[in-house]
Amino acid sequence: MPTSNFNHLTRSEHRDAKARRREEIAKGKRSIFKTLRVPFAPSRLRVSVLLLLTITSPAAADILTRQTVPYRWVEPLMPEAGPQPEYREYYDALDKAKAQLAAGQYRRVLVTLRAIKPTSADVIIRYKALAALGRSEEALAVVPPEFVDPAIEVGRAIILVSIGKAEDAIASLKRLKPSPGSQVTLGRAYEATGDLASATNAYAWFIEAPQDYLNKWKSNPDQFDNAEEVTTIATAIDRWAALTGAYRDNVDLHDTLYNMFVKAYDVIDRSYTPARVAAAAYAMSHDEDGEAQEQLQVALAANPNDLAALQLMGRLMISVFNFDAADSVVNRIRSVDDNSAVADLLEARNLLQQRRPKEAEVPIRRVLAAKPQDLEAMGLLAATYALRLEEQQMRATLADVEKLDSDNATAYFEVAEQLGAMRQYPRAAAMYNVAIERAPYWTDPRNGLGLLHTQSGDEAAARTVLEAARGLDPFNARTTNYMRLLDDMESYATKETAHFIVMYDAKADPMIPEYFGDYLESIYAEVTGNFKHEPKDKTIIEVFPTHDAFSVRTTGSPWIGTVGASTGRVIALVAPRKGEKTMGPFNWAAVLRHEFTHTVTLSATDNRIQHWMTEGLAVLEEKAPLRWEWVPMLYNAVMKDTLFRMDELTWGFVRPKKPSDRQQAYAQSFWICQYIQEKYGHDTILKMLAAFRNAERQEDVFPKFTGRSLSQFFEDFRAWTQQQVSTWGYDPLTSDKVDALKEEGEGLIKTKQYADALKVWEQIAALRPMDALPHQRLAGLYVSKAVNQPEKAIAHFAALHKVELKDNRYAKRIARIYRDMGRMDDAKTYAMEAVYVNPYDADAHKLMLEIAEKTGDEKSADRERRALAALEKLNPEKTPDPTTP
């Protein structure tokens, strides 16, 4: 690739070029990550969206396991050490020390430099190593008095900022002749004090005459041949652009700066990994975390002790709930500097993300003990109070922030993120608005507020906020995704009922208005009555024609692998039909009942219910038996003692460590709610919900209403589960009997000895009642011509249908049997169930039409005629209707 053309490549062309070279670049490098099934979401700012969303019914979760979904998977694999530096024959001690510094071998650097007479180059390497080890005071004292070197003074200023002495750094830097290094450090120092006007002026130096690096780069990028200088220039101009809103007025600026980073690390000096770290920070600021991850992997492979890279990687891992990876990053930092404030703040963020605010306060207090005016630590402290709903302490901490920085925005943003994660929409919105007012150049609060408005059902307010965000940064991926979706949603049709507003794409999904509203109204009184609570506003149901649109609606990026999600008032759904960008047909009625239960329990508790409990109650409210695939999974969990403890359960949903964790979390949460209801009564559940509304902790709620501590409750529950699984027939002795009988039963069917086969399969069903296969075989035998007792097949078809998520063949078969028996009301019920499972199956609609006409139900018949006419226009693939299961 000719260097002279590098600046003129588009971003996509850069990525193509990088992809072609990636294998070569990565060759010989050690990655801190290996592939495993742990989801990685591509948005830093979506810090708590998975917790904020009450995602999927078990039906949707099961669909997820059967689909190919665009996931990234990561797990920590921290190397013990980086690659050993390569020493050339001509290297002296100073050269070796430089190589050791680049590899993160900071202690070895100090040993190597012991015998060297101090020089400016030696001093710079020495204080960088000392600073990385957390020995900042030593680093500041390492410069001999006779040395007057601007590069050393800049290095000293960087250290001063890191230890909370930004004012001293500013005073020192202002005495220097301006240079790229001094000006970018001056800007950072001013930002650390909250003086954004002065910081903006410091960064503006880079685009002013006579240096005007931006125009120099545009005119001839080949004149720049120093990777460090190019990285510094790009970083400073990016900060200037962010603080002044320059991206809004310069559509080429984004790609120009991106090109500068790429040229620094991919053309000028491929060994200069700080350029990759800076590029990662740049990508994260534009919500492109996938790009950031790639850059950080390469940088950390070269230097696993790079503090800046570790800090960014830690933030990424926290944002996707990979707590173990974040802990690994924190431990790595502390292995270099056991008193690291960066590690403490990462630990605090990790604990906050796990909803452990009391524990998060401990590392925050350590930082504040050393740096009482650290604005980041103070903002996080306010966030811990926000999560604990301790309003007075939160306000007092924010007041302390304002004494130091009267127009601070970052602390309010930290608080807003935590309140938003708890679905405290009005309180979070108020905090976002303060951050926006004080930092009108910053897109993060606007994106956060925009997402908040969409999740609370106020698309008009979301559009206003997001349009402003797009004006500030037209290249922000999440903002762009939201705006495109809102544009599409403007054309959606709406059907409003007494308690629901259903939005849908009328052209793509004509079935939606025919069925959704009526079904939702049919369950409204029962679900709200069960929890003695009605939401104050109508629930909004948004049905999206593609999975990508649904994912953007719920998270901001097209990645989430499910079909339904509730954010409280709003329930989002993927259209339940076949399609290139859908997830196929599914039982939308079961999913909506599940999601509406979330809406009710979230509203009843002011969004303070435990995540596992809202999921468990939603599954319980589905009125469905345990799913077949859950049975052996739960049996193994009980027998191997791998049930989630009460404090682990929520994270089985949000951050599964193995593929079965999410399914187990659903099943176990359902089980716990069932156990509470059976042992303590439904009123106990209602009392718990009321306590959660009052912000009482789970640790206090359970003893209060069950008389058992959390650990005692769990032991009681575990004993109950052992009783449950004891009748399932999965113990070794029963399994051996079942296996032998299965072999006999299959042989009898093959030899057409159906009467004998029936007896064997009835024995199997009695031994193992929680298994689908006996029901399948018995249903097939009873409807066979040889046996021809279809009425006896109904119970087995029904058992299969109750847990079927995507296939309506069992419902249709039951409807036809009842029709032939003359039991038309029962036939109508199951014909309707067949439509619910697959509303785009013409055969199901024809069956329903036939039954409606025979029963004189003209209203239902008219609806089915409309449905069939609409399907004729869509011309979908016909769903096969096999005669046997």
N, C-alpha and C positions, 0 to 999 in steps of 0.2 A: 504494500500500500504506500504510495508516494506520500512523504511527509508534507509536501507542499499542499496537498489536497485535504489533509486531515481536518482542518478547521471547517471545511465546507460539507462534511458528511452529515446526514441527518442522524437523529438519535437511533432510529431503528437500524440504520446502516452500521453505526458503531457497534450495536449489539450483535449484528450478524457477524461482523469482523471479529468481535470478541469471542463469539461462540466457536468460530473456526479455529481460534487460537487457544481456547481455554484448556484443552488437553495438554498442549505444549507448555502453557504457562504454569499449570498445576503439576506438571511432571516432577516428581521428586519432592513435592511438598507434603507435609503432614496436616491433614484436616482435623479440626477439633470436633467434627461432626461425622456421624455415620447414619445410614438410612435406617429408620425404624418408623413404626406407625404411631407417630405423635403429631397432631396437626399443627401446622404453622400457617397463621393467617397473615396476609400481606399488608396490614395497616397498623403502624405504631400508634396512631391516635385512637384507634378502636380499643383503647386500653381495657375496657371492661364489658365489651359488647356481648360476649358469650354468657357472662353472668346476667347482664341486663336482659337479654332475651330469654324467654322461657321456651326453649326450642324443642319442637317436635313431640308428637305422641309416640308411643312405642311402635305404632304402625309406621310412622315416618322414619323412626330409627331403624326399623327392619329394612325398609326400602333402601336406606343408606348403605346397608351392608351388601346389597345386591347390585349396586351401581358403580360405575367407574366415574369417580369425581376428581376434579383437578386439585389434589392436595399436595402440599409440601410436607415432608416428614423429617423431623430432626430430633436428635437426642445428643446430650453432651458426651463427648469423648475427649476430655482434656488430656493432652499429652503431658508426660512427666517433665519433658524439657523440649525446647525447640531444636532445630537442626544445628549440628555443630558447625561453627564458622569454618569456612575454607581459608586457610592461610597460604598465601603465595610465598615462594622462596625468599623474596626480597622484603617481606614484611618485617618492619621493626616493631617494637613494643607498642608504639602509638597506633600503627596500622591494626595490630591485633586487638587493641582495646576498642577501636572503632567497630571492628567486625563483631566483637563480643557485645557491644552496646546495641547494635542492630538486631542481634539475636536474643536480646533480653537477659543476657548473663551479667547482671549488674554487679554482683559481688565479685565476679571474676575480673571485671573491668578494674575495680579498685586494687586488686592484687597485682594485676599486670602493670598498673601505673605507678606502683610504689617506688620503683627505681628510676623513674623519669624525672628529670629536672623540669619544674613547671614552665610551661609555655601557654600561650593563649589557647592553642588547639587542645592541649592536655587538660587545661582547666575546664573548658567547655564540656569535654567528655566526662570528666570527673564529677562536675556538679549535676549533670544529667543523670548519671548513675546514682548519685546520692539522693537526688530528688525522687527518682523512681522507687528507691528503697524506703522513702518516707523520712529520710534524714535531712529534712529541709534546712534546719539551722546550721548543720555542718556544710550543706551545699552553699548557703549564703556566706559562710566564713571561709570558703576554700579559695577565694580570689585574693592573691597577694596585693598589697596596697599599691605597688608600682604598676600594676596592670590597669590600663585604661583602654578597654575594648568595647565598642558598641554591642557586639554580639554577646559578650559576657553580661553586659548591663541588661540586655533584653532577656537573657536567661534568668538573671536574678529577679527581674520583674515578674516573669512567669511564675517563679516559685513564690514570690510575695503574694500574688493573687491567689495561689492555691492554698495558702495558709491563712487567708482572711485579712491580708494587709494590702488590699487593693489601693488604698490612698497612698501608701508609701511607693507602690509600683508606679502610680501615675506621676508622682513628683519626680521619680527617677527618670522615667521615660520622656517627660517634657523637657529635660535638660539635653536630650540627644537630638542630633540632626535626624529629621524624619527619614525612615527607610521602610521597606515592606514589613520587615520583622518588628520594628518598633511600633509602627502604626497599628498593625493588627493586634498586637499585645495591648496597646493603649486602648483600643476599642473594647477589648475583652475586659480590661480592668474597669473601664467606665461602666460597662454592663453589669459587672459584679457589684457595683455600688448603686445600681439603679438609675444612673445618669445616662439615659438613652440619647438625649440630645447631643451630649459630648461624644458618646460612642459613635453616633451617626456621622459627626464631623470628622472623627478619626478615620472612619472607613471611607468617607467621601474623598479623602486625600488620594485614593487610588485611581479615581476617575477624573481628577482635576489636573489642569496644566501645572507644571510642564510634563509631569510623568504620564498621566492619562493612559494607564496601562490597557484599558479596555479598547480604546481606538488603536493603540499600537498593535494589540493582538489581532484585531480585525484586519488591519492593513497588511500585517506580515507575521503570522505566528511563528515562522521559522527563526525569527530573531531572538526567541526565548529558548535558552538551552540549559536552564537550571531548574530541575524538577522541584526543589524546595521553594524557589521563588515563585514558580508558576502556581503551585499549590496554595501558597500564602496569598497571592493576588486573587485567585479565584474564590478562596474562602472569604476574604475581606469584601470583595465586590458582592458576593452573595448576601452577606450580612447587611451591607449598605442597601441592597435592593429590597431585602425583606423589611428593613426598618423604614424605608421611604416609599414602599409600594411601587418600586420601579418596574417590577415584572409586569404590572398592569399596562404600562405604556411602551414596553419594549418586548415585542413578541419573540425576538431572536435571542434575548439575553439568556434564557434558560439553557438553550442548546449550546450557546457560546461558552458558558461556564462549565457545562458538562464536558465539552470538548477539551477544555483546559485541563481538567482532572485526568481525562483519558490520555492526553498527550503526556502529562507528567509521569504517569505510572506505566504507560504502555509503549511510549516512544523514546522519551528523553532518558529515563532511568527506570528499568523494570525492577530494580532492587529497592527502590525508594517506596517502601510500604506506607509511610505516612500519607502519601497521596491517595492511596486506597482508603485509608481511614477517613480522610477528609471527604472523599467521594461518597463514602457510606453515610456520613453525617448529612451531606447535601441531599442524598437520595431520601433519607428519613424525613428531612424537612419538607419534602414534597410527597410524602406518603407512598414511597416506593421501597417498601421494606425488603422485597425480594432482591432487588438490586443491591441494597445495603448489605444483606446477608452474604451475598456472593463476594463482595469486596472485603468484608470482615474475615471471612474464612481464609482468604489468601493472605491477608495481613497477619492473622494469628498463627497461620501455619509457619510463617517466617519468624515471628516473634510472639510466642504465646504469653509473654508478660507485658505486652503493649497496653499500658493503662487506658489510653484513649479508646483503643479498639475493644478492650474488655468491657469498658463502661457502656459503649454502644451496644455490644452484643448482649450484655446483661439486660439493658432496657428492652431489646427485641424479645428476648426470652420471657421476660416478665409479661410483656404485652400479649403473648400467646399462651400464657398460663403454664409455661414449661418451667415449673418452679425448681426442679432438680437441676436443670441446666443453669438457671440463674444462681442457685447455690454454688454450683461448680465454678461459675465466674467469680462470685464473691470470694470463695476459698482460694482461687488462683491469685486474685489481687492481694489477699492477706498473706499468701505464702511469700510474696515479695515485700509487702508492707503491712505488718499486722495491726497497725493503727490507722489504716487508710480510711479517710472520711468518705472517699468514693465508694468503698466497699460497704461502709455503714449505711450510706444513703441508698445503695442498691438493695441491701438487705431490707431496709425499711419499705422500699417500694414493693419488694417481693412479698413481704408480710401484709401490706395493705391490699395487694391484689388477692391475697388469700383470705381477706376479710378478718385479719388478725390485728386490729388497730392498737390494742393495748401492748402487744408484743412489739409492734413497729415503733412504738414510742421509745423503746430502750436504745436502739442504735441512733435514733434521731437525737436523743439527749446526749449521747456521747459526742456527736458532732458539735452540738451547741455548747457543750462544756469547753471544747477547744476553740470554737469559733462562734461566739454568742450572736454575731450579726450575720450569720450565713442565711441568706434569703431562701435558698432552696430548702434547707432544713426547717426553717420556720414555716414555709408553705406546707411542707409535708406534716409538720406537727399539727397545723390547723386541720389538715385532711384527716388525721387520726381522730380528732374530736368530731369532725363531720360524720365519719363512719359510725362513731359511737352515739351520734345524735346529741352531743353535748354542746348545745348552741352557745351558751355563755362562754365556755372556754375557747371555742372556735373563734368567736368574735373578739375576745381579748387577745388571742394570738395574732389575728389579722390586724388589730390595732397596733400591736408591737411592730409588725411589719411596716405599717404605714409611718411609724415614727422614724424609721430608717429610710423608707422610700415611699413618699407620699402618694405617688401615682403607680404603685406596684400592681402588676397584672398577673404575674406568675403564681403567686400564692392563691389568688382567687380562682385561677384556672385549676390548680391542684384540688382545691375544695370542690369545684364544680364537677370535676371528673369523678370524684368519689360519690358525691350526691347523685350524679347521673347514673352511676353504676348501681345505686340502690333504688333507682326509679323514683327518686324524690324530685319529680320534674319541675315544679314551680321553684323550689329552693335552688336546684341546680341551675335553672335558667337565670335566676337573679345573679348568681355568681358568674356565670358566663358573660352576662351583660356588663358586669363591672370590668371583667378582663377585656372585653371588646372595646368598651369606652376608653380604657386606659392604654390599650395597645391596639389601635385601629389598624395597624399594619400587619397584625398577626393573624394567620388563617386558622390556627389550631382552635381557638375558642369559637370561631364562627362555624367551623366544621362540627365541633362538639355540640353547639347549640342547634345547628341544622339537623343533626341526627336526633337530638332530643325532641325537636318539634315533630319530626316524621314519626318517631316512636309514640308520641302522644296524640298523633292524628291531626296535627295542624300543618298540612302541606303548604298552605299559603304563607304562613310565617317562616316555614323552612325555606321556601323559595327566596324570600326576601333576604334572609341571612346568607344563604349559599350563593346567591348572585353577587353579593358583596364580597364573599370569599373568593369567588372566581375572578372578580375584578382585580383583587389583590394578587392572585397567583393563578393564572390561566392554566398552569401545568400541573396543578395538584390533582393526583389521580382520584382521590376520594371525592373531591368537590365535583369533578367532571362527571363521575359515575352518578352521583346524586342528581345533578342537574339534568342529565339525559333522561333519567328515570322520571323525574317530575314532569318533563316535557311530554313523555309518553303517557303518563297518568292523566294529563289534562284531557285526553281523548277518550278516557274510559267511561263506560256507561255506569249508571247507578240505579240500584233498586233499594228503596227504603221501606222498612217494615216498622212495627211498633217499637222494637228494641234494637234493631240492627240496620246498618247501612252497608250494602254489598256493592263493591266496585269491581268491574271486570272489563275485559276487552270484548266488546259485543261481536266483533267480526270473528275472532278466533274461538270464542267460548260461548256460543249461544245457549248451552245447557245451563249455565250458571243461574240466570234469573228464574228459570223454571222450577228449580228445586231448593237452592240454598236458603232463601228467605223462609219458605214454609217449614223446612226442617229445623232451622234455628229457632223459630218461634215455638215449634212443637216441644223443644227441650228446655226452653227458657225457664218456665215456672218450676220444673223439677230441679234443675241445677241450682238456681238461685235459692229455692226453698231448702235444699239440702244444707246450704251454708248460711241460711237466714240473712242473706245480703243481696241487694240489687245494685249494680253499678249505677252511678248517678247520670252518666251519659250513655248514649247509644254506642254499642260496640261496632267498630268499623271492620269489615271483612274485605281485604284486598286480595283479589285473585289475579295472579300474574301469568301471562301467557308463556313465559319462558323461565327456566330455572335461574338464568343469569340475572334477570330483572328482579326476581324474588330475593336473590342473595344480596344484590345491591341495596334493595329496600331495607333489609334487616341488618346488614353489616357495613355497607359502603363499598364492598368489593364482590365480584362474582365468584365466590369460592365456597360458600357454606354448603355442606352436603346434606340437606334435608328438604322436606316438602312443606313444613308448617312451622310458624313461630309466632309467639305472642309477646308483645312489649307492654302489655297492660290493656289499654283501650283498643289497640290495633292488633288484629290478627292477620298475618300475611300467609298466603298459600300459593303453591304452584298449581297451575291448571292440572286437574287429574285426568290426563289423557296421554295417548301416545304422541310423540313428536320428537323432532331432532334435538330440541333444547328443553325438553321436559324430563320428568323422571318416570313417565308411564302412568297408567291408571292406578289409583289407590282408593281406599275406603275413605273418601273425604268426609263423610258424616261422622265417622269415628274420630278422625283428626280434629274436626271442628268442635265436637263435644269435649275432647281433651283440651283444646286450646281455650275454649270458652270457660272451662273450669279454671284455667289459669287466670283469665280476666277477672273472674269472680273472687278467687282467693287473694289475688294481688290487690284488688280494690278493697276487700274486706280488711286487709292488714296494712293498708296504705303502702303497699309494695315492700313490706318488711318481713314477709314470711321466708322461712328457710328455703333455699332453692330445692333441696331434695324433697321437702314436704309438699311444695306446690306441684312437683312432678308426681309424687306418690299419690296425692289426692286426685290429680287429673287422670292417672291410670285407673285408680279405684272407681272413678266416676264413669269410666267407659263401660262398666258393667260386663266386662269380658273376662273369661278365665285366663289362667296362666298360658302364655304362648308355648307351643311345643318346644321351640328352640331354647326357651328359658329353663325348662325343666331339668335337663341334664346339667346345664350350667349352674343352676342353683343347688342342685344335689351335690355337685363337686365342691362348690363354695362352702356348703355347710359341713360336709365330711372332711374337707381339707382345712377348715377353719380359715378361709380366705374371704369371708364376708367383710364388707367395708365397716370399719368402726364409725361411730356417729360423726366424729369430726372429720372423717375422710370421705363421707358419702357424696357431698356436693361435687367434690373434685373428680369423682368417677364420671360425671357428666361433662365437666368443663375441660378437664385435662387428663383423659384416660392414658394409662401407662401401657396397656395392652389392648388389642382389638376388642376383647369381650367386656372391657370395663364399663363402657357406656350402657350396654344392654343390661349388665348386672346391676348398675346403679338404678335403672328404671325398675327392674324387677324387685330389687331389694327395697326401694322406696315404697313401692306398692305394697309389699309384704309388711313393712313396718306400719304403714297407715292401716292396713287390714288388721294387724295385731292390736294396735291401739283401739280401734273401733270394737273389736271383739272383746277385749279384756276390760277396757275402761269406759266404753260407750262412745257414741257419736258426739254427745255433749262435751266430752273431754277434748275432742278435736276442735270444737267451736271455741272452747275456753282458751285453748292454746293459740288459736288464731287471734283472739282478742288480746292476749298477752303480747304476741309478736307485734301487733299494731301499736302497742304502748312501748315498743322498742326494748322489750325484755329479752334477755339473752337465752339461747337454747339451754345453756348450762343451768339456768334458774327456772326455766319454764317446765322442764320435765320433772324435777323434784316437786315443784309446786302442785302439779296436777296428777302425777302418778305415784308420788311418794317414793320415788326411786331416783337416785343420781343417774347421770347419763351412762356411766359405766355399769351400774347395777341394772338399769333398764336394758342395756345391750345384752347383758348376760341372760336376763329373763327372755328377751327376744330370741337369742340364739338357742336356748332350750326349746322354745316354741317351734323354731324352724326344724330342729331335729325330729320333733314329733311329726311335723308336716311331711318331711321326706321319707319317714319310715314306712309310709303306705304307698310309695310311688313305684316300688318294684325295681329299683336300680342297685340294690345291694348285690354282692357277688352271687349268692346262692340263688336268688330269684332271677338274676340275669342269665345264669346258666340254664335254668328251666325255660325262660322265655326264648333264648336262642335255639334250644332244641325244639321247642314247639313251633317256632317260626319256620325252621327247616321242614318240619313235618307238614305244617299248614301250607307252605308254598308248594310242596310236592303233591299234596292232595288237590290243589287247584289245577296244577299242570296235568294231572291225570283225570281231571273232571269229576272228582269225587266230592261234589259240592256240599252234600249234607254232612259228611264227615269233616270237611274243611270248616264248615260253620262252627261245629263244636270246638275244634281246636282254636280257632281265632277268638271265640267267646272266652275260652280259658285264658288266652293271652291278654285280652282286654281286662279281665278280672285281676290278673296278676300285675299288669302294668297299665293302670287307667290313664296315666298321663303321657300317652304315646299316640301319635297320629296314625301309625301304620295299621293297628288293629281296626280302627274305625274305617280306614280306607278300604281294607279288604272286606270287612263285613258289609259295608255299604254296597260295594261292587257285587258281592255274592247275592245279597237280597234283591237287587234289581236285575240280576241275570235271568235269562229265560228259563234256565233250569230250576231255579228256586222261585222266582217271580213273587216275592212278598215285599213289594216296594214300601208299604206302610211301615214295615220294620226297619227299612233303611233310613227313614227320616231322622231318627235320633242320631245315627252315625253321621249322616250328612250335616245335621245341625251342629254337632260337635266340631266338625271340620270347618264349617262356615264361620263359627263364632271367632275363630282365631285367624281366619284367612284375611289377608291384607290387600291383595292385588287381583285375585281371581274370583270371578262371580259365578263360576260353574256350579258350585254346591248350592248356592241360593236359587239359581235357576232350576236346578234339578228338584229341589224341595218344592218350589212353586208349582212345577208341572205335576208332581205326584199329588199334591193337595188338590190341584185343579181336576185331575182325573178321578179323585175320590169325592169330588163335589164340595170340598171344604174351601169355598171361594175366599172367605175372609183371610184364612191362613195363607192361601195362595197369593193373595194380593200383598200381604206383608212381606213375603219372601221375594216376590217379583220386584217390589220396591227396594228391598235390600240389594238385589242384583244391580239395579240402576245406581244405587249409592256407590257400590264398589267400582262400577265402570259406567259412568254416565254417557260414554261415547260408544257403547255397544248397542248397535241397532237391534240385535236379537233380543236383548233384555227389554228394550222399549216395545218391541212387537209383542213380547209375552205379556208385558204390563197392559198394553192396549187391548189384547185379547181378553184378559181377565176383567178389565174395567168395563168393556162392552158387555160381557156376559153378566156382570153384576149390576148393570145399569148406572154405573158411575160415570156420567157424561163429563163431569168436570175433569176427572183424571184422564178420560179417553181423549178429550180435546188437547190436554197437555201433551199426551204421548204422540198425537198426530203432529203437533207443532214440533216436537222434538225430532221425530222421524223426518219431517220436511227439512229441518235445519241440518240434520246429519246427511241427508241426500245432497245438500249443497256442499257440505264439507268433504263428502266422499272419503271417509276414513276407511282404514283397513277393517275388514270384518273380524270380529272376535270369534274364534272357533268355539263350538259348543259340543264337546265330546260327550258321548253317551254314558261313559263310565268315568269315575274319578281316577 
